Amino acid sequence: MLEKAEVKKPQKGGTKKRGQAAGYGGESKRKKTEDESKAEGDGGEKRLDALSVGYYRRVGERLNDDFEDAEERDMFVENVLNEVKGNAGLVAMDCTGSITLQRLLPLSSLDQVAKVMAELGGKSGADFKAVSCDRCGGHVVESAVRQLSRLTEDDESELLEVQVLSLSQVVRDNSAEFIKHVHGSHVVRTLLHVLAGCVGPPRTESRPGGKKRNVCPQLTDFEIPTTFWYEMKSLTETLMDSVKLSVTDSVASAVFQAMLTVSHRKRPKLCKQLIRRIMDYLTSCSAAPGVSPLLVFLKDQASSHLIETIIQLSPKSLLRDLYKNHLKGHLVDLALHPIANFPVQRLTAASAKCKMFPRLFDELVQGVEAILAAGHMGVVVQLAESCAEGEERQGELMQCLLQAFHCAEPGSRHVHCLPLFMSLLTYDVYYHRDTAEGGVQTEVPLSSICYHGSRMVQALARFQERSILLSSLRTLTSADLLTLASHPAGSHVLQVLITTSSDKGRGKILKRLEGQYVQMACSRLGSRVLEAVWNSASVSQRQNIAQELVPSESQLRSDQFARHVWAKFALSHFISRRAHWQEIQSGESKKRKLFSDILE
């Protein structure tokens, strides 16, 4: 909290403002000349002086504390923005000042945000370029633009609207520079989102490694002024003039991906037009005689990401054209490439319910073993998931996988397929121990479960015919099943196999789990599997589980995971009022069956 001794005296009237009296803003800084208030940084750049940096650091610390009420917060914001006035550009381009402004703008009124933007842009808006392309300033511009998502019919701000349009004009006038700039490109991406009327989470809230390769982030829609619709059209037209950069520059490619994503969500017709124009450019580029230029672009780091986005957002007609005229006969080679295999995965996913999928499948399935050997597991996993979704070629894929993992012949090897699939190891590698008679040791404890293997088996578990998987599951020992239930990847496999089985099939699996329920309940992952099993189990199966758990009451009720199981299964009720417990379970079972019949 800022000290009262540092608070400026009121500039109007004889009493202090409430926020100032409480020490919320206006630190007592002596009036300095322009030269004194700005320090020279390296290379002659103007930077904030140490006193100002300390002030904004303390403002940031104050923002960590709660305000007594909205009036106190508003007064604090107003006082700090008064200090920013006249130096907004310097504050925004200072590391400490940037972070403080980013936190302050969401608490400001839209008119206050507009005034900050007006100062950042300068008299003609030309200063937007310098601030937006600054390592720290770009974040402030993004934060200011994002505040438009708070617009409502009752809370309009023509001034902020004008400033955003002014920023967009600057971007259009310098589009090639903006979209290639590592910081400026982020401002363009945020601007595209806001002009379209949808925003995602701020960049400061993203977690490294937490984002999937997906062009559909969590976006929030909001109403936009009519002028934004026209500006969006103008901005996309201008960006298309730099389409060449989208396939040669990774930063510019990301801008084009954002442009397609938001237009697909908010302006589908515009998205189709943009995709067509980008594809026309890509296919018009020169390549070797008889070779589609797309085969070159698919192997490039920057352009492959753009093509992935195009594939995910394209209508079926364009996907058919893409496969028929450019990719047919080349899918296996592309799937073996370290970069091109990702667009192949997107195409396989997008075509799952298209008429072209059987042709695509027949081509890819020829190279499954080579693709697995290359380590591009995602291609095979996606092939399995598309077969499960489209319900085509399921039997062929299962036979292909049995061949690839060397457990198709003799038929007695089929029962070993589950450990092989989950570990992505062939029969010869997994069961490598020679016995005294020169055979193979098949009594190998379950091990080497991997992420892609788990995902592949989960997809196979959704096939209409999965008797081979279930037969293999029933050959696992109780210890193997416990290992499976407690494994980060394996637990998902066990859960889907049990919960999607018939009552009879589930009963056979649960019979092999008997004696392991207490250990499962005391496991972080095993307890989740047990709860999922419980939700799909019949009354008699629930009773068997409960009977095994209740003798270990003290252990279960004291364990951090098992105590939730104890409560959810109502095991105290099971002990004291068995008949009533069974009545409740029977009612839940009938409801579950009723909903299941309705969904079918």
C-alpha positions in Angstrom: 0.0 0.0 0.0 1.3 3.5 -0.9 2.2 5.6 2.2 0.0 8.6 3.0 3.1 10.7 3.2 3.7 10.1 -0.5 0.2 11.2 -1.5 -0.2 14.3 -3.6 -2.1 17.2 -2.2 -5.5 17.8 -3.7 -5.4 20.1 -6.8 -8.9 21.4 -6.5 -10.8 22.6 -3.4 -9.6 22.5 0.2 -10.1 18.8 1.0 -8.4 15.7 -0.3 -10.1 13.2 -2.5 -11.1 10.0 -0.8 -8.7 7.8 -2.8 -5.8 10.2 -2.2 -6.5 10.4 1.5 -6.3 6.6 1.7 -3.0 6.5 -0.2 -4.5 5.0 -3.4 -2.6 6.7 -6.2 -1.1 10.1 -6.7 2.3 9.5 -5.1 4.1 12.7 -4.1 6.5 13.1 -7.0 8.0 16.5 -7.5 7.1 18.2 -10.7 9.9 17.6 -13.2 10.7 19.0 -16.6 10.3 16.7 -19.6 14.1 16.0 -19.7 14.1 15.2 -16.0 11.1 12.8 -16.1 12.5 10.7 -18.9 15.8 8.9 -18.6 18.0 8.0 -21.5 18.2 4.3 -22.0 20.7 2.3 -24.1 20.9 3.4 -27.6 19.4 6.8 -26.8 15.9 5.4 -26.2 13.8 7.3 -23.7 13.0 5.3 -20.6 11.2 5.9 -17.3 13.4 7.2 -14.5 14.0 5.1 -11.4 11.5 7.1 -9.2 8.7 6.4 -11.7 9.6 2.8 -12.0 9.4 2.5 -8.2 6.0 4.2 -8.2 4.5 1.8 -10.7 5.9 -1.1 -8.9 4.1 0.0 -5.7 0.9 0.5 -7.7 1.2 -3.1 -8.9 1.7 -4.3 -5.3 -1.4 -2.3 -4.3 -3.4 -4.1 -7.0 -2.7 -7.4 -5.2 -4.9 -6.2 -2.4 -8.7 -6.0 -2.4 -10.5 -2.7 -2.4 -13.2 -1.9 0.1 -15.7 -1.0 -2.5 -16.1 0.0 -6.2 -15.8 3.7 -5.3 -12.4 3.2 -3.7 -11.2 1.2 -6.7 -12.4 3.7 -9.2 -10.7 6.5 -7.3 -7.4 4.6 -7.2 -7.6 3.9 -10.9 -8.3 7.6 -11.7 -5.4 8.8 -9.6 -2.9 6.4 -11.2 -4.1 7.2 -14.7 -3.6 10.9 -13.9 0.0 10.1 -13.2 0.2 8.1 -16.5 -1.2 11.1 -18.4 1.5 12.7 -20.6 3.8 9.7 -20.3 1.6 6.8 -21.5 4.0 5.7 -24.2 7.0 5.6 -21.8 5.0 3.8 -19.2 3.7 1.3 -21.7 7.2 0.5 -23.0 8.7 0.1 -19.6 8.6 -3.5 -18.2 7.2 -2.5 -14.8 4.9 0.2 -16.2 3.6 -2.2 -18.9 2.7 -4.9 -16.4 0.9 -2.3 -14.2 -1.0 -0.8 -17.1 -2.1 -4.3 -18.3 -3.6 -4.9 -14.8 -5.1 -1.4 -14.5 -6.9 -1.2 -17.9 -9.5 -3.9 -17.1 -10.4 -1.9 -14.0 -10.7 1.3 -15.9 -13.8 2.7 -17.6 -14.0 2.4 -21.4 -13.5 6.1 -21.8 -10.4 6.0 -19.6 -9.1 3.2 -21.8 -9.8 5.2 -24.9 -7.8 8.2 -23.5 -4.8 5.9 -22.8 -5.0 4.6 -26.3 -5.4 8.1 -27.8 -2.1 9.1 -26.0 -0.4 5.9 -27.2 -1.4 6.6 -30.8 -0.3 10.2 -30.7 -2.0 13.0 -32.6 -2.4 11.1 -35.9 -2.2 7.6 -34.6 1.2 7.1 -36.1 2.8 6.3 -32.7 0.7 3.1 -32.5 3.3 1.4 -34.6 6.2 2.2 -32.3 4.3 1.1 -29.2 2.7 -2.0 -30.7 6.0 -3.3 -32.0 7.7 -2.8 -28.6 8.4 -5.8 -26.4 6.4 -4.3 -23.5 4.2 -1.8 -25.2 2.6 -4.4 -27.5 1.0 -6.0 -24.4 -0.5 -2.8 -23.3 -2.0 -2.1 -26.7 -3.5 -5.6 -26.7 -4.9 -5.1 -23.3 -6.5 -1.8 -24.3 -8.0 -3.3 -27.4 -9.4 -6.3 -25.6 -11.4 -4.0 -23.3 -13.9 -3.5 -26.1 -15.3 -6.9 -25.3 -16.9 -5.2 -22.3 -19.1 -3.0 -24.6 -22.8 -3.2 -23.9 -25.8 -1.2 -25.2 -25.8 0.7 -21.9 -22.1 1.3 -21.8 -21.0 2.6 -25.2 -17.7 4.3 -25.9 -17.4 6.0 -29.3 -14.0 7.3 -28.3 -12.6 3.8 -27.8 -14.2 2.6 -31.0 -12.5 5.4 -32.9 -9.1 4.6 -31.3 -9.4 0.9 -32.3 -10.3 1.9 -35.9 -7.4 4.3 -35.9 -5.1 1.4 -34.8 -6.5 -0.8 -37.5 -5.7 2.0 -40.1 -2.1 2.1 -38.9 -1.9 -1.7 -39.3 -3.3 -1.5 -42.8 -0.8 1.2 -43.7 2.1 -0.9 -42.4 0.6 -4.4 -42.7 3.8 -6.2 -44.0 5.9 -4.8 -41.2 3.3 -5.5 -38.5 2.6 -9.2 -39.4 6.3 -10.0 -39.6 7.2 -8.3 -36.3 7.4 -10.7 -33.4 5.5 -8.3 -31.1 3.5 -6.3 -33.5 2.0 -9.5 -35.0 0.3 -10.2 -31.6 -1.4 -6.9 -31.7 -2.7 -7.7 -35.2 -4.0 -11.0 -34.0 -5.8 -9.4 -31.0 -7.2 -6.7 -33.3 -8.6 -9.3 -35.7 -10.3 -11.0 -32.7 -11.8 -7.8 -31.5 -13.0 -6.6 -34.9 -14.7 -10.0 -35.4 -16.3 -9.8 -31.9 -14.6 -12.7 -30.1 -11.7 -12.8 -27.6 -9.7 -15.6 -26.0 -7.8 -15.5 -22.7 -5.1 -12.9 -22.4 -1.6 -14.0 -23.4 -0.4 -13.5 -19.8 -2.8 -16.3 -18.7 -1.6 -18.9 -21.2 0.5 -21.7 -19.8 3.5 -23.0 -21.8 2.9 -26.5 -23.0 -0.8 -26.3 -22.0 -2.1 -25.5 -25.5 -3.0 -28.3 -27.9 -2.4 -28.1 -31.6 -5.9 -26.9 -32.2 -7.2 -23.9 -34.1 -10.3 -23.7 -31.9 -9.3 -21.9 -28.6 -11.8 -21.0 -26.0 -13.3 -17.8 -27.3 -15.9 -15.5 -25.9 -18.3 -13.7 -28.2 -19.5 -10.1 -27.8 -21.4 -7.5 -29.7 -19.4 -5.1 -31.9 -20.1 -1.7 -33.5 -21.3 -1.9 -37.1 -18.1 -0.1 -38.2 -16.1 -3.1 -37.1 -17.7 -5.4 -39.7 -16.5 -3.1 -42.5 -13.1 -2.6 -40.9 -12.7 -6.4 -40.6 -13.3 -6.7 -44.3 -10.9 -3.9 -45.1 -8.2 -5.3 -42.8 -8.4 -8.9 -44.2 -8.3 -7.5 -47.8 -5.1 -5.7 -46.9 -3.6 -8.7 -45.2 -4.3 -10.8 -48.3 -1.9 -8.5 -50.3 0.8 -10.0 -48.1 -0.3 -13.6 -48.6 3.2 -14.6 -49.7 4.5 -13.9 -46.2 2.0 -16.3 -44.7 3.8 -19.2 -46.3 7.4 -18.1 -45.8 7.4 -16.4 -42.4 6.3 -18.2 -39.3 5.2 -15.1 -37.5 3.0 -13.9 -40.4 1.6 -17.4 -40.8 0.3 -17.2 -37.2 -1.5 -13.9 -38.1 -3.2 -15.6 -41.1 -4.2 -18.6 -38.9 -5.8 -16.2 -36.4 -7.6 -14.4 -39.3 -9.0 -17.6 -40.6 -10.0 -18.8 -37.2 -12.0 -15.7 -36.2 -13.6 -15.3 -39.6 -14.7 -19.0 -39.5 -16.4 -18.4 -36.2 -18.0 -15.0 -36.9 -18.1 -14.6 -40.7 -18.1 -18.1 -42.4 -18.6 -16.7 -45.9 -15.6 -14.5 -45.5 -13.6 -17.4 -44.2 -14.4 -19.5 -47.3 -13.4 -16.7 -49.6 -10.1 -16.2 -47.7 -9.3 -20.0 -47.8 -10.0 -20.1 -51.5 -7.7 -17.2 -52.2 -4.9 -18.6 -50.0 -5.2 -22.0 -51.7 -5.2 -20.4 -55.1 -2.0 -18.7 -54.2 -0.4 -21.9 -52.8 -1.3 -24.0 -55.8 -0.2 -21.3 -58.3 3.4 -21.3 -57.1 6.0 -23.0 -59.3 7.2 -26.5 -58.5 8.8 -29.3 -60.3 6.9 -30.5 -63.4 4.1 -32.8 -62.4 4.5 -32.1 -58.7 2.0 -30.1 -56.7 3.5 -27.1 -54.9 1.4 -28.1 -51.9 3.8 -31.1 -51.4 6.6 -28.6 -50.8 4.6 -26.3 -48.6 3.4 -29.2 -46.4 7.0 -29.9 -45.5 7.8 -26.3 -44.5 7.5 -25.3 -40.8 5.6 -22.0 -41.4 3.3 -22.9 -44.2 2.4 -26.3 -42.8 0.8 -24.7 -39.8 -1.3 -22.5 -42.1 -2.3 -25.5 -44.2 -3.3 -27.4 -41.0 -5.6 -24.5 -40.2 -7.1 -24.5 -43.7 -7.7 -28.2 -43.5 -9.5 -27.9 -40.2 -11.8 -25.1 -41.4 -12.4 -26.1 -45.0 -15.7 -27.3 -46.4 -15.9 -30.9 -47.6 -15.7 -29.8 -51.3 -12.3 -28.2 -50.7 -11.0 -31.2 -48.8 -12.0 -33.5 -51.7 -10.2 -31.2 -54.1 -7.1 -31.1 -51.9 -6.9 -34.8 -51.7 -7.8 -35.6 -55.3 -5.7 -33.0 -57.1 -2.7 -32.6 -54.8 -2.2 -35.3 -52.1 -3.5 -38.6 -53.6 -0.7 -41.1 -53.8 1.6 -39.1 -51.5 0.0 -39.6 -48.1 2.4 -42.2 -46.8 5.4 -40.2 -47.8 3.9 -37.2 -46.1 3.0 -39.2 -43.0 6.7 -40.2 -42.8 7.9 -36.6 -42.9 8.7 -35.0 -39.5 6.6 -31.8 -40.4 4.1 -33.0 -43.0 2.7 -35.7 -40.8 0.8 -33.2 -38.8 -1.3 -31.8 -41.7 -1.9 -35.5 -42.7 -3.4 -36.0 -39.2 -5.6 -33.0 -39.6 -6.8 -34.2 -43.0 -7.5 -37.7 -41.6 -9.6 -36.1 -38.8 -11.5 -33.7 -41.0 -12.4 -36.4 -43.5 -13.7 -38.9 -40.9 -17.3 -38.6 -42.1 -16.6 -37.7 -45.7 -17.1 -40.1 -48.7 -13.4 -39.7 -49.4 -12.3 -41.3 -46.1 -12.2 -44.9 -47.4 -9.8 -43.9 -50.2 -7.6 -41.9 -47.8 -7.7 -44.9 -45.4 -6.8 -47.4 -48.0 -3.8 -45.3 -48.9 -2.5 -44.7 -45.4 -3.1 -48.2 -44.1 -0.5 -49.5 -46.5 2.2 -47.7 -44.6 1.1 -48.1 -41.0 4.1 -50.2 -39.9 6.6 -47.8 -41.5 4.8 -44.8 -39.9 5.0 -46.5 -36.5 8.7 -47.2 -37.1 9.2 -43.6 -37.9 7.8 -42.6 -34.5 4.8 -40.6 -36.0 2.3 -42.3 -33.7 -0.2 -39.4 -34.0 -1.0 -40.4 -37.6 -2.0 -44.0 -36.6 -3.9 -42.7 -33.5 -5.8 -40.3 -35.7 -6.6 -43.0 -38.2 -8.1 -45.1 -35.4 -10.1 -42.2 -34.0 -11.5 -41.4 -37.5 -12.4 -45.0 -38.0 -14.2 -44.9 -34.6 -16.0 -41.7 -35.5 -17.0 -42.6 -39.1 -17.6 -46.3 -38.3 -15.8 -47.4 -41.5 -12.8 -49.6 -42.1 -12.7 -50.7 -38.4 -12.1 -54.4 -39.1 -9.4 -53.6 -41.6 -7.5 -51.3 -39.2 -7.6 -53.9 -36.4 -6.2 -56.6 -38.7 -3.6 -54.1 -39.9 -2.5 -53.3 -36.4 -2.3 -57.0 -35.4 0.0 -57.5 -38.4 2.1 -54.4 -37.6 2.6 -55.5 -34.0 3.4 -59.1 -35.1 0.5 -60.7 -33.2 -1.8 -61.6 -36.0 -0.4 -65.1 -36.6 -0.7 -67.5 -34.9 -4.1 -66.6 -33.6 -3.0 -67.4 -30.1 -1.1 -64.2 -30.0 -4.3 -62.1 -30.3 -4.7 -62.2 -26.5 -1.5 -60.3 -26.1 -2.5 -57.3 -28.3 -3.5 -55.0 -25.5 -0.1 -54.7 -23.8 1.5 -54.4 -27.2 -0.8 -51.6 -28.4 -0.5 -49.7 -25.1 3.3 -49.8 -25.1 3.6 -49.5 -28.9 6.0 -52.4 -29.0 5.9 -55.4 -31.3 5.4 -58.9 -29.9 9.1 -59.8 -30.5 10.3 -56.8 -28.5 7.8 -56.9 -25.7 8.2 -60.6 -25.0 11.9 -60.8 -25.6 13.0 -63.1 -22.9 14.0 -66.6 -24.1 13.0 -69.6 -22.1 15.1 -72.6 -21.4 13.3 -74.4 -24.3 14.2 -71.6 -26.7 10.6 -70.1 -26.7 9.3 -66.7 -25.7 8.5 -65.7 -22.1 4.8 -64.5 -22.2 4.5 -63.9 -18.4 5.8 -60.4 -18.6 4.4 -57.8 -16.1 2.5 -54.9 -17.7 4.9 -52.1 -18.4 5.9 -49.3 -20.9 2.4 -47.9 -21.2 2.6 -44.7 -23.3 0.4 -41.7 -24.1 -0.1 -42.5 -27.8 -0.7 -46.2 -27.1 -3.3 -45.3 -24.6 -5.1 -43.0 -27.1 -5.0 -45.6 -29.8 -6.6 -48.2 -27.5 -9.2 -45.8 -26.4 -10.2 -45.2 -30.0 -10.2 -49.0 -30.7 -12.4 -49.5 -27.7 -15.1 -47.4 -29.5 -15.1 -49.9 -32.4 -18.3 -51.9 -33.0 -16.3 -55.1 -32.7 -13.8 -55.1 -29.9 -13.9 -58.7 -28.7 -10.1 -59.1 -29.3 -9.4 -56.2 -26.9 -11.7 -57.5 -24.2 -10.3 -61.0 -24.5 -6.8 -59.5 -24.1 -7.9 -57.5 -21.1 -9.2 -60.6 -19.4 -5.8 -62.3 -19.6 -4.1 -59.6 -17.5 -3.3 -60.5 -14.0 -4.9 -58.7 -11.0 -1.5 -57.0 -10.5 -1.5 -55.8 -14.1 -5.0 -54.4 -13.8 -4.0 -52.5 -10.7 -0.9 -51.1 -12.6 -3.3 -50.1 -15.4 -5.7 -48.4 -13.1 -2.9 -46.4 -11.4 -1.1 -45.3 -14.5 -1.7 -41.8 -16.0 -2.2 -43.1 -19.5 -3.4 -46.7 -18.7 -6.2 -45.6 -16.3 -8.1 -44.0 -19.3 -7.8 -47.3 -21.1 -9.2 -49.4 -18.3 -12.0 -46.9 -17.7 -13.2 -46.8 -21.2 -13.0 -50.6 -21.6 -15.0 -51.2 -18.5 -17.6 -48.5 -18.8 -18.5 -49.2 -22.4 -18.9 -53.0 -21.8 -22.2 -54.8 -21.4 -23.2 -55.8 -17.9 -22.0 -59.3 -18.6 -18.6 -58.2 -20.0 -18.1 -55.7 -17.2 -18.8 -58.4 -14.7 -16.0 -60.5 -16.1 -13.6 -57.7 -15.8 -14.7 -56.7 -12.3 -14.3 -60.3 -11.3 -10.6 -60.0 -12.1 -10.3 -56.8 -10.2 -11.6 -58.3 -6.9 -9.1 -57.9 -4.2 -7.7 -54.6 -5.7 -10.6 -52.2 -4.9 -9.0 -50.9 -1.7 -5.7 -50.1 -3.4 -7.6 -48.5 -6.3 -9.6 -46.3 -3.9 -6.4 -45.1 -2.2 -4.8 -44.1 -5.6 -5.3 -40.7 -7.2 -6.0 -42.2 -10.6 -7.3 -45.5 -9.4 -10.0 -43.8 -7.4 -11.2 -42.0 -10.5 -11.4 -45.2 -12.4 -13.3 -46.8 -9.5 -15.8 -44.0 -9.5 -16.3 -44.3 -13.3 -16.8 -48.0 -12.9 -19.3 -47.4 -10.1 -21.4 -45.0 -12.3 -21.8 -47.7 -15.0 -22.1 -50.7 -12.7 -25.3 -52.7 -12.0 -26.7 -52.8 -8.5 -25.3 -56.3 -7.8 -21.8 -55.2 -9.1 -22.0 -52.1 -6.8 -22.9 -54.3 -3.9 -19.8 -56.6 -4.6 -17.5 -53.5 -4.7 -19.0 -52.1 -1.4 -18.7 -55.5 0.4 -15.0 -55.5 -0.4 -14.4 -51.9 0.7 -16.3 -51.6 4.0 -14.0 -53.9 6.0 -11.2 -51.3 5.4 -13.3 -48.4 6.7 -10.6 -46.8 8.8 -8.0 -46.9 6.0 -10.4 -45.5 3.4 -11.8 -42.7 5.6 -8.4 -41.5 6.5 -7.0 -41.5 2.9 -7.1 -38.3 0.9 -8.5 -40.0 -2.2 -10.4 -42.9 -0.7 -12.5 -40.7 1.6 -14.2 -39.3 -1.5 -15.0 -42.8 -2.7 -16.4 -43.7 0.7 -18.7 -40.7 0.7 -19.8 -41.0 -2.9 -20.6 -44.7 -2.6 -22.5 -44.0 0.6 -20.7 -46.9 2.3 -21.7 -45.7 5.8 -25.3 -46.1 4.7 -24.4 -49.5 3.2 -23.2 -50.6 6.7 -26.1 -49.3 8.8 -29.1 -49.3 6.4 -28.5 -51.9 3.7 -32.0 -52.3 2.5 -32.5 -48.5 2.0 -29.0 -48.3 0.3 -30.1 -51.0 -2.2 -33.3 -49.2 -2.8 -31.5 -46.0 -3.7 -29.0 -47.8 -5.9 -31.8 -49.5 -7.8 -33.5 -46.1 -8.4 -30.3 -44.7 -9.8 -29.8 -47.7 -12.0 -33.3 -47.4 -13.5 -32.7 -43.7 -14.2 -29.4 -44.4 -15.9 -31.0 -47.1 -18.1 -33.9 -44.7 -18.9 -31.5 -42.0 -20.1 -29.5 -44.5 -22.0 -32.6 -45.7 -23.9 -33.6 -42.1 -24.7 -30.1 -41.4 -26.1 -30.1 -44.5 -28.2 
